Amino acid sequence: MKIYSIKDIIPTLEETTDYFVGVFEETEDPDIEWPHRHSFYSMVWFTEGSGFNVIDFEEFEIKPSRIFTVSPKQVHNWSYSMDSRGYFIVFAEHLAKELNIAFRSPFLDIRHSDKDFIEEIVRRLVADCQSSEDTFERNKSAISYLYSLLTEPQLLLASNAIVNDFKRLISETYETNLSIEQYATKLGVSTSALNQICQEATGLTPKQLQLDMKVTEARRLLLYSDLSTSEIAFKLGFDDTSYFSRIFKKKTKYSPTAFKEKYLNSRKKS
């Protein structure tokens, strides 16, 4: 499956950039494959329009005042109406880490009372991005401030940063199958602190989050690689293929084989 950079999806860019803010309906549609993955973080705010957005095999309704968030490596596909309007912000993975930004849900719905204020911030970001002045440092602060407005106030940025780093470590160590204690040590926190932070930010224990991420990666590999079920199980750190299949079915309600057949058949019909 194709992995696209910021420059790949914004054809008008003349050089590589760490971030970009634009108007959705005024940006040229790129020539890309669907579905695909990004190498960057993205936030897309639909101020008008309808349709659906598919992120990691889950379908979400596109509707006004909904901001969608997609992290690197997530499988993404969408279909939106011709009258769709809005804004988008894309930024590199290292910038997200620097700003302590970690997406915890696939979308955020903006309250009507906040819409005008948030739109003013985004419009200024768009204007700055289109100017010839060096506004990178100022825009980094604005993006961080904007995201803080859109997230629940009781979730601390420090907790989000730890969850973000934890997810990154999991994705980098699927095969080694580290224990939660080893992950906590790498993150510089206690096991109990990691457990509390994960449950506050995601509603899941570290072990549950680890398994969820492995099953999501398994779904990607089943559909977009030539690996067998046993090869995928081994790649994701499962010594027992039967145990992997049981976990997969518990999380998705399908065996690995049935899941692959279901989605491949649905793609043939579409």
N, C-alpha and C positions, 0 to 999 in steps of 0.2 A: 504494500500500500504506500502511496506517495506521501511524503512528509514535506510540507511547504514552509518556506521562510516568509518573513514579512515582505521582502522584495518580490517574492513569487506571486503574492496575492494582490499586490498593488503595482500594476504594470507601469504606472507613470513615474515611479521612483527611479532616479538615475543612479543611485548608489545604495549600498546596504545601510540600514538604520536600526537603532535599538528600540524605536517606538514610532508610532504614527497615530494621529487622530484625524478622522475624516467624516464627511457627510455621506451616509449610506447610499442615497439615491444619486449622488453626484459622482460616485466613484466607478470607474470602468470595471465591468465584470471580467475577472481573470479567466484564462483558459486553463482550468484545472480539472482533475478527475474527482468524481464523487462516488463513494465517500472518501475521505482523506484524513490526514492528521496534520497538526501544526507543530512547528518547533518553538512556538511562542505562546504567550497568554493573550486572550482576546475578550473584549467586552463589547457586545452589540446591543444597542438600545433601540428598540422599535417604538417610535412615537406614533406611527400609524401602520396599518396593514394587518395581514392575517396569514395563516399557514401553519407549518409545523417545523420543529427543529429536532433532529435526532442526535443525541449525544450518548456515546457508549451504549447504543442499542435501545435507549429509552426515548420515547417520542414526547415532546412538549409543545404545547400550543403557542404559536406566535400571536401576541396581541399587544395593543398599545400600552405603553408605560412598563413594559417588561424588558429587563436587561438580561441577556444570556451571557454566561461565562464559560469559556472553554480553556482548559489547561493543555500544556504540551502532552503529546502522545494519545490524547483522547480521540476516538473515532467520531467524525463529525459529518453530518449531511443535513440539508434542509431544502424546503420548498416554500417560497413566500409569494404573496400576491403582488401584482404589478404596481399597486398603489402604495407599497411599503415605503416608509420613510424613517429616517432616524440617524443615529451616529454610531461610530465604532472607534474603539481604542485598542491598539495592539502594542505589546511591549515584550522585549526579550526576557528569557528565563532568568538571566542574572539580575536584570532590573527588578523583577518581581521579588526576588530574594532580598535585594538591597532595600526595597520599600516595605518589606514584611507583608506582602500581599499573598494570600492563599485562598483560592476559591473553595468554598465549603458547600455550595449548592449550584445546580446548573442554571438557575435563574433567580433574579430578584425583582420583585414588583414594587414600583415606586408609588408612594402615597401621593394623591392628587395635590395635597398642600405643599409637597416638596418639589413638584415637577418644575415649576418656573425657576426656582433657585438652582437646581441641579442642571437644568438646560443652559442657564447662563454660564456656569462653570465650563460645561462642555463646549459651548460656542467659543469661549475665549481660548480654550485649548486648540480648537480647530483653527482659529485665526492666527494663533502663535505658530502653529505647525506650518501654516501656509506662508508665513512671513520669512524674510531673508535673515532676520536677526537670530543670534545664538540664544535661544530661550530654553535650552535643554534642562538646565538645572532648575529653573523656575517651573517648568512643566512637570518635572519629576515630583516636586512638592505638591503640585496641583492634583496630579493623578492619585497620589497617596491620600490627600485630603478628600478627594471625591470618593475613593473607595471606602474610607472610614465613615462617610455619610451613609453609604449604602449597606453597611453591615450592622448587625445587631450590637448595640452599645455595650452589652455586658460581656461580649467576647473580646478579650484583650488581644492586641496585635502580637504580643510576645507569645501567647498561646498559639495563635495562627501560624507564626513563624516556625514554631516547633513542629506542629502538625505538617506543615509544608515540607520541612526538612525530613521528617519521618517518612512521608510518602515518597520523597525522592530517594531516600535510602532503600526503602522496600523495592522500588522499581529497579534500582541498581544492583540488588542482591537477591533476585528471585531464586537463583540456583543454589546459593549458599545456605539459604534457609536459617538465617540467624534467629536466635531467641529474642524475646522481648527485652530481657535483661541486657543483652548485647547491644540492641538498638538504643536503649536508654543510656548506656555508657557512651556510645558514639555521639549522642545528642547532648551529653553533659548534664543529664537530669536523672533523678531517681526513677525506679520502675513505678512507684506509686504516683509520682508527679506526672509521668507520661500517661498513665492510665487516667488520671483525673483530667488532664488537658484534652486527651482524645475524646473522652466521653462528653465534656462540655462543648467541644467544637463540632463533633460529628454524631454524638449519640451512640458511638461504638467503642468497645474496648480496643486497645492496640492489636490484640490477636484477631478480633473480628474485622478490623480495618485491613489488616494484612491479608486475611483470607479473601475479603471482598475484592481487593486489588488483584490478587492472584486469579480469581475467577473472571474478573473483567479482562485481564490480559489473556486468559485462556480462550475467552469468546473471540477476541481479536485474532488470535493465532488459528483457531478452528476455521474461521471464515476467510482469512487473508494470508494463510501460509499453506505449505504442502506437508506440514508436520502431521504425524499420526497422533492419536490420543495418548499413547504411551510416551512418545517423544515430547509432547507438550507437558505431560505430567512431570517428566524428568527435568525439563527445562525450567519448570516452576518450583522445583525443590521437593516434589513428591516422590518418595521411594516406591510407593505402592500405587499402581494405576487404578486398582479397585477403590482404594480410599479416595483418590482424586476424583473418580467418577461419582462417588457417593456425595462428596462435598459439592461438586458441580451441580448435581441434581437437586440437592437441598437448597442451593442458592438460586437456581434458575427454573426449577421444576422440570427440567429436561436432562436426559443423559447427554454426554458430549455428542454422540452420533445423531440423536434425535434433534438436538439444537442445530447442528450443522445442516441437516436435511431440511428443517423447517425454514431457515433463513435463505438457503440457496434456492429452494422452491419459490419462496415469496419474491425473490429478486427476478426469477425467470418470468413470473407473471406480470411484474410491473414494467 
